[in-house]
Structures are given as structure tokens and as C-alpha cells.
Amino acid sequence: MGAWWEDRLGLSLQFIGQSEVFFSLGQAFLVDCLLRVKLSDYLELSLGVSLWKDMQESRLGNNQKFHKIIWGVAVPF
């Protein structure tokens, strides 16, 4: 999902579920929230946060969670 305000400021939210076996219960999920500022028609700045978390323990006994800050420069196409 995403929205733009005044053609200069955008906000997007993305949710992704990952599974190990086709159509089985999800193994992990990822959520991203990004704020985008359009500098020109060909250049945008992005800043946001991301959360990635295992929903189940893996076969090797891992069950992890990560938080990160996302930033970058984008060339929209």
C-alpha cells in the first residue's frame, strides 16, 4: 500500500509472508514502512524501518527477530 501527498511526499507499507513449503503455514514475515521524498522526476530519497521475524522455530532451532533502519536514493521507473 502506498500514498502520495502533494506529489512530493510518499508513504508506503509492505507486508511479506515467507513459507518453507508451498502453501504451508508461514515461516517468517517482513514488514517495511518507508517515507519517500521526491527531489525531482528522476530522484527520490527514502527513509524507513523494517521488521523481520521468524514465526516458527527452524529445523536448526533458530527463531530470530531483526529490526533495521532503511535509507537510500531511488530512481523511479
N, C-alpha and C positions, 0 to 999 in steps of 0.2 A: 504494500500500500504506500502511497505517496501523495503529496500535495505541494503545490507551489503557491506562494503569495507574492503578488506584485511582480511576477516574472523574474525575481532576483533571489528569493529565499525559498528553499525547499526542505521538506522533512520527509524521510522515508522510514518505514518499518518493515522488516523482513523476518519471517519465521520459517525455519527449515527443519524438517524431521528426517533423521537418517536411520535406516534399518540395515541389519546384517543379512537377513534372509528376505526374499521377495514377499511383500505384504505381511510380514510378521510385526509383532509389537516393536515399536521404535527403540533403537538402541541409544540414540543421542538426539539432542535438539540444539539449535543455534538460533539466537535472536540478535538482530542488528538494528540499531536506531541511529540514523545519520541525519545531520543538518548540512545542507548544501547551499553555498552562496555562489551565485553566477556572477563571475567577473566580466565575462564577455560572451558572445555566442559560441566561442570555441574553448572556454576555460572555466572550470568550476573548482572551488575549494570545498573539501568535505571534512567533517569532524563528527565523531560519534562514539558510541560504546557498543560492545558486543558481549554476549554471554553464551558460553558453550558448556553443556552439562551432559554427562552420561546418565541415562535413565535406568540402566541396569548394570550390574557388575559384569565385566567381560570374562571370557574364558580364562584369562590370565589373572583375574582377581582385581582388575582396575575399576575404579568408579571415581572419576575426576570431574572437576569443575574449573573453568577458566573465565576470567573477566579480562577485557582488554579495551584500550582506547584506540580508536581507528582514526587516522587522519590521512589526507592526501590531496593530490591535484588530479582532476579528471578532465578528459577531453571527450565531451558528449558526441555521440554519433547517432 
